Structures are given as C-alpha cells and as structure tokens.
C-alpha cells in the first residue's frame, strides 16, 4: 500500500530509528486495510439467494416482494463499495448511479451500477450531472422498490447540487474559502446542506416520497460519526438551520465575500421564505455505519500489541489546528522519554480524527503534512528512537498526491544539511515541498477508503 516504504525507512540515520519507522508504517497499513470498504460491505450485507432474503445489519428485505433495487451515492470509497455490493447482489440490482473520485474508475468493475467520475475537494459539473441522474433514478421509485445508498467521506464535494439560482462557480468559490478558513468539517457541511438540493436529508426526502424503502451504508469520515454531517447527510435528518450557516460565515469573516445568490438563499431560509432541510425521516429510511475512524484506531492498537508495544488509543475524535496537534504530540514524545508516561517504552500512542489548517501562506500542503511538520520542529534531532506520522486514510492529504508525512530525529537534521528552514515552511503552509525535498512524504495513492486521519507516535 505504501509505495515508498523502503525509502521512508532508509531515511532514518540509525538502526533504532529505522525500526521505529518500520513499525509505524506496518501499523498504518494494517489499520487502513481494516477499514477496506469491501470487507465492510461483506460484513454488513448478506444475501440468502435460496430464500431471496437480503440482510443488512438488523434489517431484512424480502426480494420476492420487491420489484426493483436502485443504488445511488458517492464518496472516495463508494467505487469499492459499489463493486462489493454488486458482487453480492448481482443481477438483483436494477440500475445505479455512483459519483466516484476522478481517475479511479478503471480500478472498479461494475455492470448494473454506473460509476461517474467527479472532483474533490472542489465540486465540478460532472458531479452535478451525476447527482441529477441519481435524483431522476430515485424519483421513479415506488412502494415496492428498494434504494440502497452508498455514502462515504468526500461525498459532499463529489455530489454537488447547487440550490436555486446558485451557480457552480459560486459553490466552488465558497468551498475554497471555507477550506482555507480553518472551519471544521461540521461547519463546512452546515453551509453545504443549506445551499444544496441533495444534502441535509434531501436525497432521502426525494427517494421516499412515493413510499420506497431506503437504506444507506455509510463509511464515516467525521468525528463522532454524526449521520447528518457525513457527506453532508443526504439521507439523515438535519440538526442545523439557516441561521447556523449564516453565523458560521460571519464567524470566519466570510460573509461579506459570500456570493449574493448564496446570501439571498440563506436569508430567505432564515425568513422562512423557503423550507428548512428535513428534520425527520420516514420509517422506511434507515442508516447504517459500516466503518469509522475508531475501527481503524482499534486495528492499529491491536497490531502494535502484536509487535510487542504497549499501546494506547488517545482518542478517535481529535480536532484542532493541525500544527498545534503536532506540537502536542511532540510534547507527549518527550514525556515518554523522560518519565515513561503515559506509557513506558516501547510504546505506540494512537489517535484519529480530523484537524484543520488556517491558510495564511502561499505554499502547498495538507493537514496531515502540517501536523507532522509541527511535530518535527519540536521533536528536533536529538530524541533517538522516535517515529511520528499523520496519515490520511484516503491517501489524499489536501490538494496533494501524498497521504501525509513521516518524521523522526533525522528530519530536522537532514533539513539543516539541505539548508531548509522548517519554521518558515510551516508559516507559509508549505509542508508538502519541505517533506518532498526530504523524501518523507507518505505515498499511497487513493486507498479506496476514507475514515479521516491516523496519527501514530512510536517510541522505543
């Protein structure tokens, strides 16, 4: 999975640090494999072909009583999910439409389900066209039909449907501004839900309007697994309101720059001139979480213990400014080396979640690279027997081709030898080029899954 594993291990300057890096990368691969969407679908979906009964978690569907099965959805993991579902149900699927990450279609084989490539993190016209086809498909569903929605992280950008007079260009602008602002994914999705005809429970409302059953299989990429925020909750009741969306834009000083059509939509919603997003679902609508960051953290902990390390899951709900999270983990590393706290060596400290970056510079990077650079500066070059990495489980960290970055005592040492200035790179939000010059970027390519980020500290 990690394409440059040998080079990352070789970058350490002594055998102890090489061992740390090797252990960390082994744990990362096992954790990401544990949340493979194919495995998750196979775990939660069983089809008794002889009796024609479909079991999905605690829900049973008698296919003898159903006329058609439609499949819709989108996200970074949805291509794998679609392929796995079709392998189980085969020709029982009438048709389907899934929006997947651009450049990944050749990795999947489906017959009944059409895979439509779209863009992330900024939405595109191809994503809009795919959503239109989804809405047309589920709009024909009746009482004796079943709709299966496959939803994963990245679905917010991959399934755009601008509401009212809002243009794609305006949606792109507000998305870019929010991504740079330091807003959390929950806050960003609050805006998305209120300028969309698809998100915030609106897919479910459209799909079930004629009595069809809907069940969503969801791979969570949001802290705490809130159904209304994962991919902006297209099949879940929305707990947020128009006034929340306005407050967020004002909080991050974006309101004055917000396109007039978006302002007008939000103000019309606040004035009750247009309906709120759905606050409740019909009894025929079900949502099932089939994978999460906690699952990945648990797998990481188990692998660390298999390798003989004391291990601790610090949290799977990590949030905060990326560089500050890195600094905090550097402090934990020093605490372990000095006092053997919170765990004695050899040990692994594991965390998961999703940090944010407030962009003030002109460089290139992603939140995981910025976490790692913040840690590298504070760990320095003298603390032997340490490896630290922050890795996006989807293999895509921000607008880069890296999943994250791996650091250790050799990082700052090698940076000095090359004349690099880590603090200046951090201030310019240029972690990507810093780690690229050191060959410390973690390169996986798209992994086919997405359950936020893994942060791992190894001390031996």
Secondary structure, DSSP 8 states (H G I E B T S, - for coil): --TTHHHHHHTSSSHHHHHHHHHHHHHHHHHHHHT-HHHHHHHHEEEETTTTEEEETTEEEEGGG-SEEEEEEESTTHHHHHHHHHHHHGGG--EEEEEEETT-GGG---SSEEEEEE-SSS--HHHHHHHHHHHHHHHT--TTEEEEEEEETTHHHHS--B-TT--HHHHHHHHHHHHHHT--HHHHHHHHHHTBSSTTTHHHHHHTTTS-EEEEEEE--STT--TTTGGG-TTS-----HHHHHHHHHHTT-GGGS-HHHHHHHHHHHTTSS----S---TTEEEEEEE-HHHHHHHHHHHHHHTT-EEEEEEEEE-SBHHHHHHHHHHHHHHHHHH--SS-SSEEEEEEE--B----SS----HHHHHHHHHHHHHTTT--SEEEEEEETTS--SSSS-SEEEEEHHHHHHHHHTT--HHHHHHTT-HHHHHHHHT-EE-----S----EEEEEEE-
